[in-house]
Amino acid sequence: METTAIAFIDGRYLPVAEANLNVMTHALNYGTGVFEGIRGYWNAAEEQLFLFRAREHFVRLHESARIMAIALPYSVDDLCQISLEIVRRSAYRQDIYLRPIAYKSGLGIGVGTAGVADGFLLFATPMGNYVDTERGLRCCVSSWRRTSDNAIPPRAKVTGGYANAALAKYEAATNGYDEAIMLAENGVVAEGSAENLFMVRRGSLITPPISDNVLEGITRATLMELARTELGIPVVERTIQRTELYTADEVFLCGTGAQVAGIVEVDRRPVGVGRIGPVTAALQSRYFDLVHGVSRDRAPWRLAVYEPARV
Ligand SMILES: Cc1ncc(COP(=O)(O)O)c(C=O)c1O
């Protein structure tokens, strides 16, 4: 069955090709939007598509909107319903990615946002891997610093803030690396260009605290919970210094896009023995089972798109 991808914009469901913005839109000119990225995983055996932790993403979208003073007239429940409607109307039966954006939609020149109109759109697109999750990533520490809370807050997913990530990713890719690890302005490890970072060192799973200029990642929270409750490994939120990446047993990145991706090299030094380590592998395998609904536990984390298949 041939279907058309449907987007939601200005309160209407439209084919993606017709869901266009005016060239004078404030958010396009000044990066004044806030967004989310939510994955949907197709479970072929159950003929079901699961949106992973959609509610948590929409709670964070509301927080980002508050920071940027963008009005978002839809509740978390409304946003879940709009997501379900889009995916159903588009009839996706594959892994997808949802992208909601709340943005300054007024037309005109001038960076100020007070009194400028707000808009909201949401679209979905098929999506496979964002970074390789099997081979192990080769990363560099970026020469670009992560923006700080008093510049462009990394806690908020602000469209304009991703120029910072784009600079780091461009530098990494053109220097032959898979990903960039970004330090905060004060030189401590923050996160990947669009992923949170964990390391395993001396038997603990360690990640920078949310006050070290990182996004409060939903995958980060998921993995901390799994590590604490299932792996029995101590989870520590503390500042990480750059050289700890060189002496760690394991380092990995995580995020909705990246999922759980082991790092095998940082700045041309092998991480641990230069292969994806056991803690990373265990968390990755559990994560993939959970997001696909292969493991049936933690059901509140999965929002099923379709009616359960008839048997
Ligand atoms: C800068 C940044 N850090 C971390 C993450 C991971 O966050 P999450 O796990 O909520 O997708 C993302 C991706 O959304 C990101 O853009």
The ligand as an SDF file (V2000), in Angstrom:
LIG
                    3D

 16 16  0  0  0  0  0  0  0  0999 V2000
   23.3670   17.3520   22.9690 C   0  0  0  0  0  0  0  0  0  0  0  0
   22.6840   16.0670   23.2520 C   0  0  0  0  0  0  0  0  0  0  0  0
   23.0550   15.3540   24.3270 N   0  0  0  0  0  0  0  0  0  0  0  0
   22.4710   14.1860   24.6390 C   0  0  0  0  0  0  0  0  0  0  0  0
   21.4660   13.6560   23.8470 C   0  0  0  0  0  0  0  0  0  0  0  0
   20.7960   12.3810   24.2500 C   0  0  0  0  0  0  0  0  0  0  0  0
   19.5310   12.6820   24.7710 O   0  0  0  0  0  0  0  0  0  0  0  0
   18.3400   11.6380   24.7260 P   0  0  0  0  0  0  0  0  0  0  0  0
   18.8590   10.3750   25.3060 O   0  0  0  0  0  0  0  0  0  0  0  0
   17.2890   12.2430   25.5790 O   0  0  0  0  0  0  0  0  0  0  0  0
   17.9500   11.4800   23.3090 O   0  0  0  0  0  0  0  0  0  0  0  0
   21.0540   14.3460   22.7000 C   0  0  0  0  0  0  0  0  0  0  0  0
   20.0090   13.8010   21.8330 C   0  0  0  0  0  0  0  0  0  0  0  0
   18.8810   14.1530   21.9070 O   0  0  0  0  0  0  0  0  0  0  0  0
   21.6670   15.5960   22.4030 C   0  0  0  0  0  0  0  0  0  0  0  0
   21.2840   16.2990   21.3330 O   0  0  0  0  0  0  0  0  0  0  0  0
  1  2  1  0
  2  3  1  0
  2 15  2  0
  3  4  2  0
  4  5  1  0
  5  6  1  0
  5 12  2  0
  6  7  1  0
  7  8  1  0
  8  9  2  0
  8 10  1  0
  8 11  1  0
 12 13  1  0
 12 15  1  0
 13 14  2  0
 15 16  1  0
M  END
$$$$
